[in-house]
Amino acid sequence: MSEKNTPAKTQSFGTTTDGLPVEKITLTNRHGNRVTVMNWGASLLEVEVPDRDGNLANVNLVFDSIDRYLKPHPGFGSSIGRFCNRIAHAKFEVDGVEYNVTKNHGEHCLHGGDNNFSHKLWGTELLADDAEKGQGVRYTLVSPDGDEGFPGEITVTTEYRWNDANELVIEYGATTSAPTHVNLTNHAYWNLGGVGSGPALNHVAVIHASEILDVDEDLIPTGKIGSVKDTPFDFLTAETFAKRIGQLPDTKGYDHCYVVDGPAGTLRKAARVADPSTGRVLEIESTQPAMQLYTANHLSGDEHTAGHAGHDAFCLETQHHPNAPNRPGFPSTLLRPSEAFRETTVHRFLVD
């Protein structure tokens, strides 16, 4: 253990297609454990944490160069917006006015469109070290009115903090010039065995959610919310992802949104995942009302996914409900100029 933190380290990670510099920043806590982030897509890169024997390994899927991040990719570690997950038929109404947003998933909008926040260069601000909060970076992006069809100019912030308790805290903020819908998440792909260790299906998960959103064949929420009891979605007690994944052949695995137990807006338990082979544990707490479990069903195993194949990772994307703009019964994602969007998710890394 170091007596004091290593200062945050900034280094070049190449340039955008426009020749603008992309930089990655490494945050190191007193234990020598590291988190690296970059300004392209306000993205999370390496998360290097120890196993039960003290061996460090990166547990978040990454590309080894900027080139793949500049092209379409699965969202490895990216900040996703304006609206993560799905909007049915790529349209919604605000105050009686219909808006048509980008159709990039059949007839629907996924993750805010093709040129979403994961493919934009964000402004960077190093945050002062804090004894409790640790080292940090704040990324800022201004998305113009009409971006991918969404109304209003919005200013978005993604703040990463890495502290001595091995807690990675991600806080999203947004303000808008006109009423608009906002739903932000991080799309980290976790494998607690370490990147390259093979499928993550034997990880053991607890998901603190008694209810799940019912979806149609396009994974668009129907508006119904059902109990996880007696279904393949029940992770209220510890179970491997592998145990019931075969009961979901249509989606090739989990790609479903859970309603996190407890009052939205308060930081509360959302999930706990453990890798028995290494002892690494990830605990997640969030203020967000919901969380998408995705078992990386469609990773292609080629250069487009850094060689990673289906089920080589899992995602737990804290967020608001998909298609909320078209479902009045869901918690609202409408943001007005007099309001501020702010949501926090904590990723705590431990060993068993």
Summary of the structure (lengths in Angstrom):
residues: 352
radius of gyration: 19.1
end to end distance: 19.4
largest distance: 59.2
contacts: 1234
relative contact order: 0.17
helix: 7%
strand: 45%
